[in-house]
Amino acid sequence: MSEENFQGYKKEALETLKKYNAHVWDNAEIDTTRGHFSGKILPRAENTDSKHIVVKVVTGYNIGIDVDTITDIKSHAVPQPKFQIPEKEFPYTKGFPHVKLLGTGGTIASRLDYRTGAVIPAFSPGELYGAVPELADICNLDTEKIFAVFSENMSPKEYIALANKIGEEAKNGIDGIVIGHGTDTLAHTATALTYMCQNLPMPVILVGSQRSSDRPSSDAALNLMHAMTAAGHGDIAEVLVCMFGPTSDEYGFLHRGTRVRKMHSSYRSTFRTIGDTPVATVNRKDGVCPIKEEYNHRRKHGERKVELITNLEDYKASIARNDHNTMRLVPTFDDRVAILYYYPGMKPDVVESLIERGYKGIVWNGTGLGHVNKGMFDVIQKATEAGIHQYMSVQTIWGYTHMFVYDTGRDLMARGIIPASNMLAESAYIKLGWALGLTHDREEVKKLMLTPINSEITPREPYNGYLVYQGGTPEVEEFIKKVHK
Amino acid sequence: MSEENFQGYKKEALETLKKYNAHVWDNAEIDTTRGHFSGKILPRAENTDSKHIVVKVVTGYNIGIDVDTITDIKSHAVPQPKFQIPEKEFPYTKGFPHVKLLGTGGTIASRLDYRTGAVIPAFSPGELYGAVPELADICNLDTEKIFAVFSENMSPKEYIALANKIGEEAKNGIDGIVIGHGTDTLAHTATALTYMCQNLPMPVILVGSQRSSDRPSSDAALNLMHAMTAAGHGDIAEVLVCMFGPTSDEYGFLHRGTRVRKMHSSYRSTFRTIGDTPVATVNRKDGVCPIKEEYNHRRKHGERKVELITNLEDYKASIARNDHNTMRLVPTFDDRVAILYYYPGMKPDVVESLIERGYKGIVWNGTGLGHVNKGMFDVIQKATEAGIHQYMSVQTIWGYTHMFVYDTGRDLMARGIIPASNMLAESAYIKLGWALGLTHDREEVKKLMLTPINSEITPREPYNGYLVYQGGTPEVEEFIKKVHK
């Protein structure tokens, strides 16, 4: 019995497999205190715990079974499949753009063995070529693992590391960057990188997948091909999210990092640009197709100057120079910032706590046009006096704050809350942390917050932003039909 | 100069008007430190502050001007319009249903004087008849002001008072109830009343308006007519929200109280049923048209027994009796409950604070399938040990928690977080407060939370719940066309 038979299992899970003489790739009948499971024992991937045995059940889903609940395993050995990622060298094609894929954790792509249902993660250029050979028709590829964390564990520390890495790659002249990222907080990272990496000379495309590569409906390979196409051949030098289009497998959308939000917990077409259209569609045949020709995109260019900025004075000087061809790398963050999501009956003690614990910024997510109850007025005043910067976003998600309309809005502003227009709560939260990394001066922070860097505040409803939720206004649908017919 | 000329103004605002010899209905040129405003000085409504003078500017908007910013008013008296609400008696029509309108604050309807732009609030049956004479063709009407609070100031105390009032009206045999409510927290009140008023014998319809009655695009009168129609003639004995339909002035939607959410800060068609279709459309010609015939609606009936329940034992006994014709009035709430909206970089101290301050329930609003970062694991465990009941909802708004899929979900459940399926964060928050009003027993609370009272948890995507956001799947659109052609 080779060690291979327990691939990836450790501690309790390993003990349990050994106890019942069960191995990876066995067909198993598992009795638990929660019921009976029948399926194939799969190897475990990186970053996983030691408490679960993962089984592919007949529906095709992988289920993690808590070893503490297991009362019996009847294991039927089957011939162990012999395969490995067909790791060939990723072909170099002269004239193709050079793309760098940065990994943050999880599986970017993988190869499925249909006989066993097993998934072999692929990350190195050679592995990716084995898993998604079409990539070699798109670009030359280099890859680098930056972290190995679940998306929900990404934090300002990782945003800063990614920003610095992007600066380095920009200097080195890369044609485009793709960042593989879990979907939970992919939008947060995209908005952070928009603030930290300004005046980009090349596309930075974040990509993920909603369905893992071992499922027939996986969007992983398609999203990756679209992201590589946008990074290598696209002309839009911005931080963009490339994810599944809303109505078919035929194209992906490119969303601006500051305006994109995950809007369904499990659907593939979950990423939506809120309050605007997506920036472009992307497909392999036509490449990147901007949705509105007049969109004010940053264009890719060859100048590779990068200016590192970590204080307000340098930032203001850089803005004053107005040199669009020098990348502004601003990897700052003050993490004493919180989002407060309003609910009726909210009590002042939640704000008291933030004051006591030394928080410096609060992004409110209020009802309607930007309201909270009057029981909060005094503590909001107190927070302002304690030097906390407070901004208001709307929990309706769509629409703008309008705090001049009702007395409540005016009362809140009088106590120091500044309306954040139609910034998404997440974009406002990350921008406030970023701005407080540069300065704590109230007026300067306000100037930073209310000056859009890339569409985090948009003109009022340019194309009926509410309706683009479904993927398009009539114009957008028309455009998509035209391009993708 | 009569007192009438300062109608509604008090303290500083009154002083300012007097200082510049300006009056209500005057055409005024007002200089302020924020710029110049030109328009007609309007009377002020109830519940307003003493710091602002309200002016109808040429665009038709009413603007509140902070008196502290005013540097000059040049006031041009114009003949004061002579009008009043044409208060005639609301006609009694034999055979028409009896509807009770409960006011919670703000303006339900109003009459606009087009010459002056002034708004005369209407609330008594006679005033409403003057403002919206069509109401007399729908029902017999009685009205009662319960509170006078802004929607954002509604709280569990008001939910309980409303629930008790509904119980009283049910006993008295009313045919239907309409509750006028500000839109900010209308959905919260609707979900609270769903839990507190079970087995209703008659419709309870919450209604509001997104545009005030003094604007040509106001939805106030139409929403009110639709609500009265649903309350008086509808057969659905549930707590429903009646608001503007998404595509035209032709019909309103009836949304279940537990599944409705305000999704745009200013649009009229802002209320959306999430993860299901609305229950019905309503228009004056066809009345209430259920969208799916097989919808399991409660039907209106004549039995008017009401059982007051304030503890778990009585609640369980009532459930066991399974008597659908006795209204269950359960006006309980433990307000030591909070929503925590997750953001990357969230720190344990926000939970520490809730533990220290004696909170008993937390509804998490996590990323993806129901996740928060691993830095929170210990404090979540600690909160559970401190007796805090913790439930997980998804901040994607659409979709379900699936906490068995990833290690993070399993780790969170192991520490006491219970997945709340597809309950909206708001519905889960209010239900948790309500359930904790009945019991603090962990298993009993869980049973209450996860047993739907009226669709707060729905079967997985019955009609592709994601897409109904736009007002309809193809079936719904087809239905609407058929009914409203």
Interface residues (C-beta under 8 A of the other chain):
Chain A: N47 T48 D49 K51 H52 I63 G64 D66 F150 S151 E152 N153 M154 S155 P156 G182 T183 D184 T185 H188 T189 K262 M263 H264 S265 S266 Y267 T270 D335 V337 A338 I339 L340 Y341 Y342 Y343 P344 G345 M346 K347 D349 V350 S353 L354 E356 R357 N365 G366 T367 G368 L369 G370 H371 V372 N373 K374 G375 V394 T396 I397 W398 G399 Y400 T401 H402 F404 V405 Y406 D407 T408 R410 D411 A425 E426 Y429 G433 Y466 L467 Y469 Q470
Chain B: N47 T48 D49 K51 H52 I63 G64 D66 F150 S151 E152 N153 M154 S155 P156 G182 T183 D184 T185 H188 T189 K262 M263 H264 S265 S266 Y267 T270 D335 V337 A338 I339 L340 Y341 Y342 Y343 P344 G345 M346 K347 D349 V350 S353 L354 E356 R357 N365 G366 T367 G368 L369 G370 H371 V372 N373 K374 G375 V394 T396 I397 W398 G399 Y400 T401 H402 F404 V405 Y406 D407 T408 R410 D411 A425 E426 Y429 G433 Y466 L467 Y469 Q470
